[in-house]
Amino acid sequence: MKRTAVFILVAAVLFVLLVSGCGPAPSPTPSPTPTLPPPTLTTSLRPIEIVSATGPHEPINPGGPIVEITAENVSSEPVILLEVTLEAGGTFVFHFDVSPSSPLLPGQSISERETLIGGGFGDTVPVPVTINGRLEGNVAFFYVRSVVITRPPG
């Protein structure tokens, strides 16, 4: 009799919990990450000028040379995304530290270094670079230039 009473009491508590919705808490739905709307793509706008491409830089890396690219915003709008892809015995992407919260303002320059593992270049041979990014006004740009990687001063 006592067992039956305990069983009925446990069953009643479980029934009340189920009916009242006190079951396991639902897992929270992650809030969506804000994304930028799709940009307008242009190949006629050229807001970035490659000011210099230099290398090899110290320390000497046996896997490949360290190259530095300096880019300048020559447009009238801030740049919020910038990548330069260098083709020098391989494909090497330079990711510049710009964002909507830290844009490259008009007239400013920025530099980035990468180690060209397995890459190579001559200091008189032009190499293609693809410049792509996005302006603050949500206009994406994409174009190709040639640069000559020169020895650093000193």
VMD Tcl script that draws the C-alpha trace (Angstrom):
set ca {
  {0.00 0.00 0.00}
  {2.80 2.39 0.89}
  {4.57 1.62 -2.39}
  {1.45 2.29 -4.37}
  {0.98 5.65 -2.63}
  {4.59 6.68 -3.37}
  {4.22 5.56 -6.98}
  {0.99 7.55 -7.37}
  {2.62 10.61 -5.77}
  {5.66 10.42 -8.11}
  {3.41 9.91 -11.12}
  {1.27 12.89 -10.09}
  {4.32 15.15 -9.70}
  {5.65 14.10 -13.11}
  {2.23 14.69 -14.66}
  {2.02 18.19 -13.13}
  {5.52 19.03 -14.37}
  {4.72 17.85 -17.88}
  {1.43 19.73 -18.02}
  {2.88 22.95 -16.62}
  {5.71 22.99 -19.16}
  {8.46 22.61 -16.59}
  {10.31 20.15 -18.69}
  {13.83 20.76 -19.89}
  {14.50 24.34 -20.94}
  {14.56 24.82 -24.69}
  {18.00 25.55 -26.05}
  {18.39 29.21 -26.98}
  {18.29 30.09 -30.64}
  {21.49 31.90 -31.58}
  {20.88 35.41 -32.77}
  {21.79 35.84 -36.41}
  {25.14 37.46 -37.11}
  {24.61 40.80 -38.77}
  {25.80 40.66 -42.34}
  {26.34 43.33 -44.91}
  {23.95 43.36 -47.83}
  {25.36 42.07 -51.11}
  {27.65 44.74 -52.53}
  {27.52 46.40 -55.90}
  {30.55 45.03 -57.77}
  {32.70 47.27 -59.92}
  {35.86 46.68 -61.91}
  {36.11 50.28 -63.12}
  {36.65 51.82 -59.68}
  {40.27 51.58 -58.54}
  {40.36 52.96 -54.99}
  {43.61 51.26 -53.94}
  {47.06 52.07 -55.24}
  {49.95 49.72 -54.50}
  {52.58 52.12 -53.16}
  {55.32 49.52 -52.80}
  {56.10 45.82 -52.82}
  {59.40 45.00 -51.15}
  {61.31 41.86 -50.24}
  {62.98 39.79 -49.05}
  {62.77 41.12 -45.48}
  {64.61 39.89 -42.40}
  {64.64 37.36 -40.90}
  {65.55 35.25 -43.90}
  {63.17 32.29 -44.11}
  {64.47 29.17 -45.88}
  {60.89 28.27 -46.91}
  {60.45 31.46 -48.90}
  {60.98 35.21 -48.81}
  {59.05 37.67 -46.63}
  {57.38 40.30 -48.81}
  {55.70 43.52 -47.69}
  {52.97 45.26 -49.69}
  {51.95 48.83 -48.90}
  {48.60 50.02 -50.24}
  {47.04 53.50 -50.20}
  {43.38 54.48 -50.32}
  {43.22 56.95 -53.24}
  {39.41 57.18 -53.22}
  {37.13 59.58 -51.38}
  {35.47 56.78 -49.35}
  {36.80 54.63 -46.50}
  {37.80 51.06 -47.39}
  {36.31 48.46 -45.02}
  {37.70 45.26 -46.60}
  {40.97 44.80 -48.45}
  {42.84 41.79 -49.82}
  {45.70 41.71 -52.28}
  {46.58 38.42 -53.99}
  {50.13 38.16 -55.31}
  {51.09 35.63 -57.98}
  {54.82 34.95 -57.50}
  {55.65 31.29 -57.95}
  {52.38 30.55 -56.12}
  {49.28 32.37 -54.93}
  {49.70 34.46 -51.76}
  {46.88 36.44 -50.14}
  {47.65 39.54 -48.07}
  {44.75 40.23 -45.65}
  {44.91 43.87 -44.56}
  {43.64 44.80 -41.11}
  {40.66 46.97 -42.10}
  {37.01 46.57 -41.13}
  {33.82 48.62 -40.79}
  {34.96 49.57 -37.27}
  {38.55 50.28 -38.38}
  {38.44 51.47 -42.01}
  {41.30 52.62 -44.20}
  {40.45 56.29 -44.61}
  {41.04 58.31 -47.80}
  {44.71 59.21 -48.17}
  {45.88 56.62 -45.60}
  {48.31 53.79 -46.30}
  {48.55 50.34 -44.76}
  {51.17 47.57 -44.99}
  {51.05 43.82 -44.63}
  {53.79 41.18 -44.68}
  {53.50 37.56 -45.79}
  {56.02 34.76 -46.13}
  {55.91 33.37 -49.64}
  {56.44 29.70 -48.76}
  {57.64 28.08 -51.96}
  {57.31 31.39 -53.79}
  {59.87 33.39 -55.63}
  {60.34 36.52 -57.67}
  {62.91 38.59 -59.47}
  {63.49 42.24 -58.65}
  {62.99 43.33 -62.27}
  {60.09 41.08 -63.25}
  {56.54 42.42 -62.88}
  {54.16 40.09 -61.06}
  {50.36 40.31 -61.14}
  {48.39 41.34 -58.06}
  {44.64 41.14 -57.72}
  {43.19 43.88 -55.56}
  {39.74 43.34 -54.10}
  {37.75 44.79 -51.28}
  {34.78 46.87 -50.30}
  {34.13 50.55 -49.72}
  {32.05 51.86 -46.84}
  {29.26 52.70 -49.32}
  {28.91 48.93 -49.96}
  {30.63 49.01 -53.34}
  {32.95 46.06 -53.94}
  {35.96 46.46 -56.21}
  {38.10 43.94 -58.04}
  {40.94 44.57 -60.48}
  {44.40 43.38 -61.49}
  {47.66 45.32 -61.54}
  {51.32 44.45 -61.96}
  {54.01 45.26 -59.40}
  {57.75 44.80 -59.23}
  {58.97 43.54 -55.89}
  {62.05 45.58 -55.04}
  {64.71 45.12 -52.42}
  {63.97 46.95 -49.17}
  {66.06 50.06 -48.49}
  {69.22 49.51 -46.49}
}
mol new
graphics top color blue
foreach p $ca { graphics top sphere $p radius 0.5 }
foreach p [lrange $ca 0 end-1] q [lrange $ca 1 end] { graphics top cylinder $p $q radius 0.2 }
display resetview
